[in-house]
Amino acid sequence: MSVTAPAAAPTAVFPLTIQDAEALVEAARIAAEAVGVPVSVSVLDADGHLLAFRRDDRAVLISGETSTRKAFTALQLNAPTADLVEAVQPGAPFHTLPTALDRPLLFIAGGVPVHRGDRLIGAISLGGGAPEQDHGIAVTALRALTEER
């Protein structure tokens, strides 16, 4: 007779909290100010709902919309938007994806998924700087959050 060990209980993963979201926004604000870039910052939870948002007074108005769309894109595809830019070029696998959904995706660098352990719990994104600046600031903010824990 063979005995099978019971399956391990799943490890609880805590969702992205408002405190986490505010910490991400603050870390992004500090990083953006350090490089002199006025930006908008959007933080979404795992369901795609906006948890926190901040737009610098000098940031272009459209940066609020672009930061939210980039965060949604990073969340839905569980990948940094910087890694997806080539995938939507003509002839690439996701070429039609930006217009295929009711809620538009935005494939410009600056959106980064947020994980706790192996679980996707949200996304952060920036808009207003050059794409590589937005991406770098998002990664810096994410690093600050993970170091804080």
N, C-alpha and C positions, 0 to 999 in steps of 0.2 A: 504494500500500500504506500502510495506516494503522498506526502503532505506538502502542500504549497504554502509558502509563507504569505501572510496577509499583505495586501498592497499597502504601501506607505500612504499615510494620510496626506492630502495635498497641503502644501505650505500656504498659509494665509499671506496674501499680498495686499498691503494697504493701498488704497487709491491715492491719487494725487490730491492733496488737501489744499484748501485756500491758503494755508500758511506756506506750503511748498510753492504755490503759484506766486504768492507775493514775494517770496525769497528769490525766485527766478527773475521776476520783474526787476527787483532791486539790484540783483547781480548784473543783469543786462544793462540797467541804467548806468551803473558804475563803469562797466566795461566800455559802453558807448561814449560816455563822457571822457574816459581816458584817451580815446582815439579821436575825440572831437566830432563825433557823428550824431546828428539829431535823428532819432529813430522812433518807431512805434514798436511795441512789444505785445504779443498776444500769447496767452497760455490757455490751452484747451485741456479738458479732462479726457478720459478714455472714450467717452461717448461723443466727443466733438463739441461739447458745450464750452463756451468761453468762461474761464474761471477768473482771469485777470487780464487787464489791458492797460497800457500806458502809452500816450503819445507825447513826445517832447513838444514844447511850444513852437520850436522852429522846424519840426519835421513836416515834410510835405504831407498834405492831407490824404493823398492816396495811400500813403504808407500804412495807415490803419487797416485799410482793406487788403493790401497785399500781405501784410504780416498775418492776418487771420486766415487768408486763403493758403498761404504757404504752410502754416501750422496744420490746417486741415489736411493738406496733401501729405505732409510728413506722417501724420497720424494714420490716415487711411492706407497708406502703402508701407507703413512701418519702416521708413527709410529717410535719411536726410534728403531734402530736396536737391541739394548740391550733387548727390549721387544719381539723380533721376533726369537731369537736364538732357543728356544724350539720348535717353530712352524715348523722348517725344519728338525727336527730329524726324523730318520726312524719311520714310522707309524703315524707321525704328519700330520696335514692338508696341510701344505705347503712343504712337503718333496721333491717334484719334482720341485718346483718353481725355485730354483737357476739355473737350467739348461733348463727351459722351454722357455726362452725368447732369442731374438737375443742379447740383451745387458745384460750381466751377473749381477745378483744381488749378494750382499755379506752380509750374515747374521752374522756379527761379531759386537759386541758393538762398538759404536763410531759415528754413524750417528744419527742425530736428525732433525726432521722437524722444519721449522721456520714458525710461524703463525703471522698474524697481525689481531687482533680480532679473529674471528672464521675462517678466510680464510688462507689456506695453500699458502705461498708465496715463499717457497724455502726450502733448507736444508743446514746444515753444518755438516761436518764430519772430524774426525781426524784419522790418521794412524801413527803408529810408536811406540806407547806405548803399554802397556798391554791393552786389551780391556776395562777393567774398568777405566783405566786412560784416554783413548781416550774418553770414554763416559763422564766422569766427566769434562774433559776440554771443550768438546763441550757444555755441559749444562752450565758451568761457562761463556763461551763466549756468549751464547744465553741470559743468565741472564743480562750480562753487556749491551747487545744491548737493551733489553726491559727497563732497568733502565735508559738508556740514553735518551729514547724518552720522 
